[in-house]
Amino acid sequence: MKIAVTAASGRLGTALLRELAVARPAADLVAVARDPARVAAPGAGIEVRRGDYGSVVDMTAALAGVDTVVMISAPVAGGSDRVPLHRNVIAAARAAGARSIIYTSVIGNDREAGTLFAATQQVNRQAETDCRDSGLGWVVLRNGLYLELDLNHIIAADTAGGVYTNPGGTGRAPYITIDEIAFATAQVALDAPRHHGRTWNITSECLTQAELVALANEVFGLHVRYEQITDEQCIEKFSRLMAHRGEAVARMLTGCFQCIRAGAFDVPSHYAEAAGRPARPVRAMMQDVRRKLAAAGA
Ligand SMILES: NC(=O)c1ccc[n+]([C@@H]2O[C@H](COP(=O)([O-])OP(=O)(O)OC[C@H]3O[C@@H](n4cnc5c(N)ncnc54)[C@H](OP(=O)(O)O)[C@@H]3O)[C@@H](O)[C@H]2O)c1
């Protein structure tokens, strides 16, 4: 009973294969990537196959003999229309004879409407609908916000004036590390039929931006304070800091903070239902990140 992970060269794919390899022999696992050379599969024996979301034919070949497919959502900054990319993977899973598809989506309670994140979210929701309509056994995992990404910005703020800014205000949002998401995703993939038809929020506890910064100060020994800015100021900030990613990404990221402000990400956690244990508290996950950064010499 093989489990395949698509987009296996990315951060989540890499962490997920590591978790799966703890529980299953390498021969049961398949890493699928558009460039197999970029896959850092853990240990020897995990088969790496080429599969681009743009080609249903290639992806069908990549999923041959696979029982459970974990479809990691395509990156938002890829420049392609992501709806057909996800549809290709779903069609390939069907054509290859898979029994289960697990889609890694994003949290939200519909208050995203009207934000600059709404169009991105619509792609996730369409992929969820396409999985439900596929005839396959489906599971949707709606992931919380990557803790590592916002921590990077908070740590950078410590040496750049000591103020961390965004338009999130007093909205609450659940942050979670990629490793913690990978653990839950692996547990679901290992026992997919038990989760068929379920939509799980893969999150830990919800925090305001000020609470997130206060915890980061404590864990990393920083002296940062949180300050709310306007949406326009945030677009300008991301356009400047991440010029290489373009204004569309700056607007989408600003939209995430609009969602936080609107309460769109203040959702209940289903982590324990998915993973079989509660999510680690954000403080403990921050300590994990600190240890990893120290080990990497950062
Ligand atoms: N919840 C959150 O806070 C959050 C944050 C960021 C992203 N996300 C979403 O979660 C997904 C996974 O996150 P991540 O951290 O693993 O992203 P990541 O490290 O950026 O990896 C993206 C992966 O997608 C692959 N990919 C891109 N286009 C592809 C295509 N046409 N066919 C096959 N593979 C393709 C990339 O392959 P290459 O190695 O060849 O480029 C890479 O393996 C993202 O794609 C995004 O949709 C969620």
PDBQT file of the ligand as one rigid body, heavy atoms in Angstrom, charges set to zero:
ROOT
HETATM    1  N1  LIG A 301      -0.123  27.686   5.500  1.00  0.00    +0.000 N 
HETATM    2  C1  LIG A 301       0.790  28.582   5.182  1.00  0.00    +0.000 C 
HETATM    3  O1  LIG A 301       1.129  29.503   5.960  1.00  0.00    +0.000 OA
HETATM    4  C2  LIG A 301       1.474  28.492   3.853  1.00  0.00    +0.000 A 
HETATM    5  C3  LIG A 301       2.592  29.283   3.615  1.00  0.00    +0.000 A 
HETATM    6  C4  LIG A 301       3.228  29.176   2.387  1.00  0.00    +0.000 A 
HETATM    7  C5  LIG A 301       2.737  28.304   1.422  1.00  0.00    +0.000 A 
HETATM    8  N2  LIG A 301       1.638  27.555   1.694  1.00  0.00    +0.000 N 
HETATM    9  C6  LIG A 301       1.073  26.599   0.694  1.00  0.00    +0.000 C 
HETATM   10  O2  LIG A 301       1.537  25.308   1.060  1.00  0.00    +0.000 OA
HETATM   11  C7  LIG A 301       2.216  24.696  -0.053  1.00  0.00    +0.000 C 
HETATM   12  C8  LIG A 301       3.380  23.860   0.453  1.00  0.00    +0.000 C 
HETATM   13  O3  LIG A 301       4.243  24.690   1.191  1.00  0.00    +0.000 OA
HETATM   14  P1  LIG A 301       5.807  24.503   1.119  1.00  0.00    +0.000 P 
HETATM   15  O4  LIG A 301       6.355  25.300   2.250  1.00  0.00    +0.000 OA
HETATM   16  O5  LIG A 301       6.177  23.086   0.984  1.00  0.00    +0.000 OA
HETATM   17  O6  LIG A 301       6.149  25.251  -0.262  1.00  0.00    +0.000 OA
HETATM   18  P2  LIG A 301       7.548  25.328  -0.989  1.00  0.00    +0.000 P 
HETATM   19  O7  LIG A 301       8.672  24.933  -0.097  1.00  0.00    +0.000 OA
HETATM   20  O8  LIG A 301       7.590  26.655  -1.678  1.00  0.00    +0.000 OA
HETATM   21  O9  LIG A 301       7.433  24.173  -2.106  1.00  0.00    +0.000 OA
HETATM   22  C9  LIG A 301       6.602  24.304  -3.203  1.00  0.00    +0.000 C 
HETATM   23  C10 LIG A 301       6.679  22.986  -3.954  1.00  0.00    +0.000 C 
HETATM   24  O10 LIG A 301       5.806  23.026  -5.077  1.00  0.00    +0.000 OA
HETATM   25  C11 LIG A 301       6.513  22.453  -6.162  1.00  0.00    +0.000 C 
HETATM   26  N3  LIG A 301       5.937  22.861  -7.437  1.00  0.00    +0.000 N 
HETATM   27  C12 LIG A 301       5.780  24.105  -7.913  1.00  0.00    +0.000 A 
HETATM   28  N4  LIG A 301       5.198  24.058  -9.125  1.00  0.00    +0.000 NA
HETATM   29  C13 LIG A 301       5.002  22.728  -9.404  1.00  0.00    +0.000 A 
HETATM   30  C14 LIG A 301       4.465  22.027 -10.508  1.00  0.00    +0.000 A 
HETATM   31  N5  LIG A 301       3.993  22.667 -11.599  1.00  0.00    +0.000 N 
HETATM   32  N6  LIG A 301       4.422  20.681 -10.454  1.00  0.00    +0.000 NA
HETATM   33  C15 LIG A 301       4.906  20.008  -9.385  1.00  0.00    +0.000 A 
HETATM   34  N7  LIG A 301       5.420  20.621  -8.303  1.00  0.00    +0.000 NA
HETATM   35  C16 LIG A 301       5.481  21.971  -8.332  1.00  0.00    +0.000 A 
HETATM   36  C17 LIG A 301       7.920  22.957  -5.978  1.00  0.00    +0.000 C 
HETATM   37  O11 LIG A 301       8.819  22.234  -6.801  1.00  0.00    +0.000 OA
HETATM   38  P3  LIG A 301      10.293  22.798  -7.166  1.00  0.00    +0.000 P 
HETATM   39  O12 LIG A 301      11.201  22.343  -6.038  1.00  0.00    +0.000 OA
HETATM   40  O13 LIG A 301      10.606  22.140  -8.455  1.00  0.00    +0.000 OA
HETATM   41  O14 LIG A 301      10.198  24.296  -7.272  1.00  0.00    +0.000 OA
HETATM   42  C18 LIG A 301       8.083  22.674  -4.499  1.00  0.00    +0.000 C 
HETATM   43  O15 LIG A 301       8.331  21.309  -4.279  1.00  0.00    +0.000 OA
HETATM   44  C19 LIG A 301       2.628  25.883  -0.946  1.00  0.00    +0.000 C 
HETATM   45  O16 LIG A 301       2.781  25.456  -2.266  1.00  0.00    +0.000 OA
HETATM   46  C20 LIG A 301       1.492  26.842  -0.732  1.00  0.00    +0.000 C 
HETATM   47  O17 LIG A 301       0.391  26.514  -1.584  1.00  0.00    +0.000 OA
HETATM   48  C21 LIG A 301       1.009  27.601   2.892  1.00  0.00    +0.000 A 
ENDROOT
TORSDOF 0
